[in-house]
Amino acid sequence: MNTSVAEKLEGHNSAGELLLQASAISYRRHGKNILDNISLDIREREIITLIGPNGAGKTSLVRILLGLARAGSGKITRHKKLRIGYVPQRIHIPDVMPLRVLDFLNVSGNYSEDECRQILAEVSCDYLLSAPMQTVSGGEMQRVLLARALLKQPQLLVLDEPASGMDVVGQQALYETLREIRDKKGCGILLVSHDLHLVMAATDRVICLNTHVCCTGRPDDVTANPEYLKLFGHAIDGLALYEHHHDHEHDLHGNIIASEHCIHCEHNEGRPDKDVDKRSDSTSPDRGGQ
């Protein structure tokens, strides 16, 4: 191990210390270059988003970082006894399998009911403790998978498309949860995503991958980079971010919780209890009660 890297890795207890480093990673499969000279580092208390088009090598790189595949060349240096929690994009539970959320959390461990309830509470779904896995919604499933990863008390948390299938409100809530986890537990977080907007707003550093590292840096810097625009410019034409100002509250399913202060908010447009003058204003768009 390189001496300077080893010293940094042994200093794990300091904020921002290095957890994992990839140096000049290359990988070929079936005669095709999948990864070419990839270098990156992952540190404590940092949220990193790995983005790239289909076929960019994101999955292969993550498998190599996790130790599930071997690079053709290059080097992976991990902190000694590094604990990694992995959250897959999805998981299939057969309908005929009688498995509660509590049982699922213990498939690869031996945790008490109190431990499981506490970790589910950290991701805002402790009410699911005794629920059958087959009844859990898509957004709830991602939180259950996140809870399972957190039971390992990871120093590094890796999530593959964590907000897949969620609506905008659900994604926003999940990313806020991830920020809270980072702040509370001090772990590093690596997100793999095709979502070019909401994820990037929630990240400290973006790595844009297309076989090689096209660009990396703060979100604002990356979105202005010519290499990023070359890859994604056509995909973002005509799109705009919806700025969701939280002057009201949502439940875990994204439904708006009625309160006195939000009677006149735009999300109440068209509701029966909406102010009559506001409802009849011809300049106000009809949002169909959304």
N, C-alpha and C positions, 0 to 999 in steps of 0.2 A: 504494500500500500504506500502511495506517495506520502512522505512525512507530513507535509503541510495539510493535506486532506485528512490524514489520520488525526492530527492535532485538533482540527476543526470538529471532526466527528466526535472525538472524545469529550469535547466541551459542550455536550448536548444540553446541559442544564441551563445554559445561558439563552436568553430570548433570541430568536432568530438564527440559532445555530443550524448547521447543515445536517440534514437527516439522510439524504440520498443524493448521489452524484452520478450522472451518466457522462462518459467521456468518449467521443468519437465512435458512437455506436452505429454499426452498419449491419444490414440483414438482408439476405436474399432468399427467395423461395421460388422453386420451379424455374430457376434461371432468371428471375425478375428481381430488380432492385426494389425492396420494400422500404428500407431505411438507409439513408446515406449520410454518414458523418454527423450523427445527432449528439449534441452535448447539452445538458441541462442540469440544474440543481434544484432541490426542493428543501425548503427550510421550515423551521418551526414558525407557527403563527402567520403563515402566508397561504393565501388562497390563490392557486394557479389554475388557469383554464387552458386546456389543450384543445384547439380547434383545428379543423381542416376538412376538406371535401371527402366524400366517399373514396376509399382507396388510397388515402393519404398516408396510411401506416399507423394511425392512432392506436388501434387495437393491438397491433404487433408490438408497438413501443411499450404500452402498458403491461403486456404479458412479460416482456423482458424486464421491466422495472420491478414487477412483482416476483420475478424468479420462476415464472411458469414457462419461459422459453429462453433459449440461449442465443445471444447475438453472434453473428458471424465474425465480427471483430469489434474491438473497443472494450470498455471496462465499466462495470457497475460497482460503485463503492457505497455501502450502506453502513449506517451507524450500528455498532455492535448490539445484537439482540433487538434490532428495530422491530417494533410491533406495528403491523399494518392491518387496517380494517378495510375491507373491500365491499362496495355496494354495487351489485350488478344492475344492468338495465332492467331486467325482468326475471322472474322465476315462475315456473309452472308447478302448481300443486294439483295433483289428480283429484277429481271430484269425489272419488271413492275413498280417499284417505282421510280418516277422522283426526285432523290435526288442528289444535288450537294455536293461537298466537303464542301462548306460554310454552307449548310443546316445541313450536318452531324455533323459538329463541334458544332452546336447549338442545337442538339437534347436534351442535358441535361444541357443547359445553355442559356445565353442570351448575346452573344458577338458581338461586332461591326465587320464590314467587315475589318476595319483596324487592330483590334486585331487579327482576324483570319489570315489575310495576314502576320502579323508580326510573329506569332507563327509558321506558315508554313515555313517562311523564316528561322527560327531557325533550322528547320530540313531539310532545302534545298529542299523544294518542294512548294514554294509559287506560282509557275506557275499552280498548280492544283486547285487554289481557286474556279474557276467556272466550273471545270470539273465534269461530271457525275460520281458518285461513281462506276458505272458499268464498266467504262473505265480505272479505276486505276489498275496498275499492282500490283503483289504481294509485291514487294519491296516498291513501293510507298504507298501501303495500310498500311504497318507497320509504315511508317513515318507519315501518316495521323492519325493513331491510337495513335502514340506517341504524336503528336501535340495536339490531343484532351485531352490526359492525362495532358499535360503541361499547358493547359489553366486553370486548377484548381490550378496552382502554388503549386504543391505538395512539401511537405518536404520529402516524401518517394515515390519513383517511383518503381512500381513492374511490371515486364515484363515476360510474359509466352512464352517461345520459340520465342523470338523476331525475330530471323533470319531464321525461318522456311521457306524453299522454296527458299531462296536466294542463289546465287552463292558465291564463296569465296570473290570476290571483293566487292559484295554488303554487305556481312557480315562485312568485314573489315571496310567499310565506315560507317555502322550503329554503330559499336562499338566505332569508333572514335567520332561519333556524341554524343554517350552516355557519353564518357569521357568529351567532351566539356560541355555538360549539367551539369554534376557533378561539374566541375570546375567553371562554370559561376554561377550556381544557388545554389550550396552548399548542394544539396539534397543527401539523401542516395538512393542507387539503389540496388534492389534485382532482379537478373536474375534467371529464372528457365530454365534449358536447358538439352538436351541430348548431345549437342555438347561438346566434351571433350577436344578440342584443342583451337579453335579460341576464344571461350568465356573465357577459363581459362587464355589466354594470356592478356585479357583485364580486368581482375578482380584483386581486392586487396586481397580478401579472398574467399576461396572455402569451401563449406560445402558439404561433400559427405554423402548422405542419403540412407539408405536401411532399412526402418522401424525405425532404430535407427541411430544416428550420427556415421558413421564409422570412419571418420577422418575430421579434419578441419585445415585450416592454409593457408599459402601462396601457390600459385599454384605449385611451384617447390617442396615444402615439401609434398604436397598432392599426386602428381604424383609418388613420390617415396615411399609412404606409403604402407605397405603390404596389408592393407584392400582395398585400392583403386585398387591395382594390382590384387587382388583376384576377384574384381567385373569386372574390365575393361581390364585386361591384355590381354585376348584373343581377345578383340575387336580392340586393337591398334597394334597387331602384323602385321608387313608388311606395316604399314602406316608411312608416313613421312610428316612433315609440309612443305608446300610450302612457302618459304620466298619471299614475294612479295615486291621487293625494288622499291619504288616510285621515279624512275628517269624519270617518265613520268606521265601524268595525265589521269583521266577517267571522262566521263560524268556521270550523275546520274544513267544511265542504265548499267554502267560498261564498256562501249565502250572506247577504247583508243583514246585520242585526239592527232592527228598527230602534231608533232613539230620537229624543226630542230635537237634538241639534241637527239631524240630517233630514228633516222633513222637506226642506227646500233644496236638497242636493240634487244634482242632475241625475243620479241613479234612481231617484224616485219619480222621474218624469213619467207621467201617464198613470200613476197610482191613484186610486180613489180618494186617498186622504191628502193628495197633493194640493197645495194652495191653488184656489180657483183661478186667480189672476194669472199666475205663472203657467197653469195648465193651458189656458186659453190663448197664451201669447203665440202668435203665428210665427214668430221668429225662432221659437224653441223647437229643436228637432224632436220628432216622435221616436222615443227609444223603446217603445213597447214594454215598458215596465222593467227594463233592465237597469 
